[in-house]
Amino acid sequence: MKYTVDSKGYYGRFGGAFIPEMLYPNVKNLEKNYLKIMESEEFQKEFTTLLKDYVGRPSPLYYSKRMSDKYGINLYLKREDVNHTGSHKINNTIGQILMARYLGKKRIIAETGAGQHGVATATVCAREGLDCIVFMGATDVARQMPNVEKMQMLGATVIPAESGNKTLKDATNEAIRDWINNPDETHYIIGSVVGPHPYPDMVARFQSVISKEMRMQLEEKTGNPLPDTVIACVGGGSNAAGAFYHYLNDESVRLVAVEADGLGLETGETAATMAAGSPGIIHGSMTMLMQTDDGQIVEPYSISAGLDYPGVGPLHAHLFDTKRGTFVRATDRDALDAAFELTRMEGIIPALESAHALAALKKLDFKPGETVVVNISGRGDKDMEAYRAEMKRRNEK
Ligand SMILES: *Cc1c(COP(=O)(O)O)cnc(C)c1O
């Protein structure tokens, strides 16, 4: 079985490039050049140096003694939370800003939900001296002001999307519209392993540094590059793709993807695409998505802004289809409990997204002493409002 993309841009029956004709030359040009550019010595050297000196890589692989004892396993945490800007997203934006320069693009656009990808994009645009326009749903602009202010301080223009529910999906539609109107000058930095081919593959390759380092770090610590289980949360699926990438063909490694289940599948207030979704086309690719019977996109819900996307990358749809991936769900409550557990046992405040991955420790069966890696995709600073509410709830009990 093959888990990486084929020459036509497909993972099994998922993927492809379903795009308006106006974007065809742009996407085709990227498709023709991305591998050649990424694999060139010059690009690799610059990318690797920036990951090291600017992002702070390699991110540590930390052995969690107390959690290991509690769960009867050997638990390692991959610390993407210590990266510059606070999550794995910078791995992708660094790669794509270099790609934009190599392609001769002068203007950068991006979509953002909670603002994390917007901040990571504005950051690399500042460093590169490129114009940056970030589309963000008007609802999200209002509720994520600190990130809006960061983007503005970094020199980006934030444009509120006023259509639909005024959230991520609408911001993405606006970004695509802008790209259609400015195809020559502009590179669109997509924030996850979604969108038309070659984006899912390109983003997965930029993020694959996560599992590349995991292999080396595990080898050094345990004498074996292979863990028994790797766990990551899935919104669009980029941190999971990065954590799984160099293990896709090691079938002994269980790959666990954790979806956000909001208030629970039965309530309909969920973002668990594999459980609640079906195949369809969203933002340029054939994948699993949450939709009504007549194909209208259903608004997802999760406490975690990074996970409430109505689709999922085509790689993950394929991992689900082939059963190479194990998909589990964690509710808002599961994630809050897991976030407090890690904080109190290890002194690490995780992002709410990453807390969903941690919540899977309670849902999976483990062999005694097996080696487990949880990808801590980001830090919890941005989630203090939710954590503050949870502390209040706990004190009132
Ligand atoms: C954006 C985000 C995610 C979700 O995005 P993926 O593409 O699914 O990785 C997960 N964790 C953090 C910390 C994020 O900021």
The ligand as a Tripos MOL2 file, in Angstrom:
@<TRIPOS>MOLECULE
LIG
   15    15     1     0     0
SMALL
NO_CHARGES

@<TRIPOS>ATOM
      1 C1         -3.5900   25.0670   13.9170 C.3       1 LIG1
      2 C2         -3.2150   24.1310   15.0110 C.ar      1 LIG1
      3 C3         -3.5540   22.7590   14.9610 C.ar      1 LIG1
      4 C4         -4.3970   22.1650   13.8780 C.3       1 LIG1
      5 O1         -3.8510   22.1860   12.6080 O.3       1 LIG1
      6 P1         -3.3240   20.8600   11.8810 P.3       1 LIG1
      7 O2         -3.0970   21.2960   10.4900 O.co2     1 LIG1
      8 O3         -4.3870   19.8120   12.0160 O.co2     1 LIG1
      9 O4         -2.0780   20.4560   12.5780 O.co2     1 LIG1
     10 C5         -3.1150   21.9330   15.9870 C.ar      1 LIG1
     11 N1         -2.4040   22.4190   17.0180 N.ar      1 LIG1
     12 C6         -2.0530   23.7200   17.1090 C.ar      1 LIG1
     13 C7         -1.2640   24.1810   18.2810 C.3       1 LIG1
     14 C8         -2.4560   24.6160   16.1110 C.ar      1 LIG1
     15 O5         -2.1260   25.9110   16.2190 O.3       1 LIG1
@<TRIPOS>BOND
     1     1     2 1
     2     2     3 ar
     3     2    14 ar
     4     3     4 1
     5     3    10 ar
     6     4     5 1
     7     5     6 1
     8     6     7 2
     9     6     8 1
    10     6     9 1
    11    10    11 ar
    12    11    12 ar
    13    12    13 1
    14    12    14 ar
    15    14    15 1
@<TRIPOS>SUBSTRUCTURE
     1 LIG1         1 GROUP 0 **** ****
